[in-house]
Amino acid sequence: MSSQKSSSVPTKDITPVQQMTASCSGAVITSLFVTPLDVVKIRLQAQNSSFPKGKCFVYCNGLMDICVCENGNSKAWYKTPGCFTGTLDAFIKIIHVEGVRSLWSGLPPTLVMAVPATVIYFTCYDQLCSVLKHRMGDRSDYVPLLAGAIARVGSATVISPLELVRTKMQSEKLSYRELSAVIWSALHNKGWRSLWRGWGPTLLRDVPFSAMYWFNYEKGKAWLCQYYNCSDPTFAITFMAGALSGSFASVITLPFDVVKTRRQVELGELQTIKLSTQVSSSTYHVMKRIVAENGVSGLFAGFLPRLIKVAPACAVMISTYEFGKAFFHRYNQKKQRVTKLQPSTSSRPEKH
């Protein structure tokens, strides 16, 4: 069974606005669900080592990386990690001492930046799939791979300038006027291209991930539908296919994720101590330095944590998105049936 046959909701049956609504709801639900899990994981890791002033680390809440730096200007949620004996104990103590809101640290920048990026990404993917399947015909099995890669390039390019704003806001406590002055200074000194700094390493990680993810997701969804003998994929099928395809893609692209994290942390630390030195050059040189410092295994650092957080995030996002599309598909069909019935009753000839 081809991936084309397994598509639960044809793109033409729902409008782009409905696609965006479905992806937006999926992005919000994913961030709300995954953020507390990763915050607890980071807190458990933080209690085992000190967090010196000026240092940064990166955590992910399911949709995007959050780079957190301590520069002494503000109190951060990670400053007093406490003593936790396990995951459940960490949940209880964080809620009791710091309040429930602490479990969703880093959520505002996610909702501001990652949700629009996800909306653009998923909507573009569906629209591209529809066009490419029509054009490629018999070779449509490779459409998810191509559409996933192109959609990721587009969304990353559009959202990339906001990375500068997000990094500045997380590394320094700036007012909006100060932040605006920093951005205009960067534009004046380094030009418009400075807003897309780090675009290359981001694409090296995210484009292969997206291509493999969508290709394996569509294939896995088709295989599961065939195995369970169902015409349309259920919520459970999309959940399993999303988790498995996300896990595979995350493992393959892990070295590029390590490079992106290293560059993001170094940039945050330099901004925290008011330096502008260029530490990292090309992706190749960063990889070379990581291998020299930690060996080849350094390129696969964080294998298990990345797998644990990517799998549920992909599963929740795609299953929620597919559920939203199916909802709008049923809504549109019902609306069409009502519309068809109305003319038939009004066009009956009058009896004289």
Protein Blocks (a to p, Z undefined) as FASTA:
>chain_A
ZZklmpmbafklpcfklmmmmmmmmmmmmmmmmmmmmmmmmmmmmmmpccdehiacddde
hjaccddddehlaccfklmnojafbfklmmmmmmmmnojklmmgoklmmmmmmmmmmmmm
mmmmmmmmmmmmmmnommmmmmmmmmmmmmmmmmmmmmmmmmmmmmmmmmpccdfklmmm
mmmmmmmmnojmlmmgoklmmmmmmmmmmmmmmmmmmmmmmmmmmmnopabdcfklmmmm
mmmmmmmmmmmmmmmmmmmmmmmmmmmmmmmnopabdfblcfklmmmmmmmmnojmlmmg
oklmmmmmmmmmmmmmmmmmmmmmmmmmmmmmmmmmmmmmmmmmmmpccdZZ
